[in-house]
């Protein structure tokens, strides 16, 4: 989908609540995905499995972000 940047499935070190973490370029891209046929199909299939029993959208502000530095970039 346009604007999709990444997906992570987070297993808890303790407890039983797993989290799905997706990154999107912007809210409009996320909302377009939620309204898409692909979203409907994917979640219909997931709802037939016992692990998919609900969802909650959490939203955060990024206050610090870091990534790898390419060699030679900061020489």
N, C-alpha and C positions, 0 to 999 in steps of 0.2 A: 504494500500500500504506500502511496505517496506520503512522505513525511515520517515513515517508520524508521527508527534509529537503532532499536535493539530490544531484546527480550531476555529475561533471566527468571528462572524458577528457583526460589529461595527455600531451602529446607531448614527448619529451625534446629539450632543446637540443643535446645530444650523446648518442651511443649509439643503441640501437635498442629499448630497453624502454619501452613505453608503459604508463601506469597508469590504471586506472579508480578514481575516488575517489567513494564514496558516503557520505552523512551520514544517520544514523538517530537518532531521539529516544532510543532505548535498545537494549540488546542483545536484549531480548525481541522488539522489533519487527524487528530484523535477522534473528533466527533464524526468526521466523514467515514472513518473505519467502523465506528459503532453503528452507524446507519447503513452500512454496506451489506450486501448479500453474503459476502465472505464471513463477516462477523456472525450473522444469523446462522449460517451453516455450521461454522466451527463450534459455536456454543450449543447448538442443538445436539451435536454429536457428544460433546463433553457432558451434557446433562444426563446422558444415559449411563454414565459411569458413576460409581459411588463416591469418588473423590470430589466431583464437581457439585457442590451443594449450595453455592451462593457466591456473591461477589460484593465487593465494596470498593468504590473508587477513592483512593487517598491521593492527595495532592500536596506537593512540597515546593518551597522556594529553594533554589540552589544557592548556598552561601559560599561554597568553596568547591572547585572542581579541578582535578589534575589528571594528566594523562602522560603517556610516555613521550620523551623528547627524542627526536630523530638525531642520530649521530651527525655532528658537524653543525647542528642548529645553534648551539650556544657556545661555540669555541671562542 
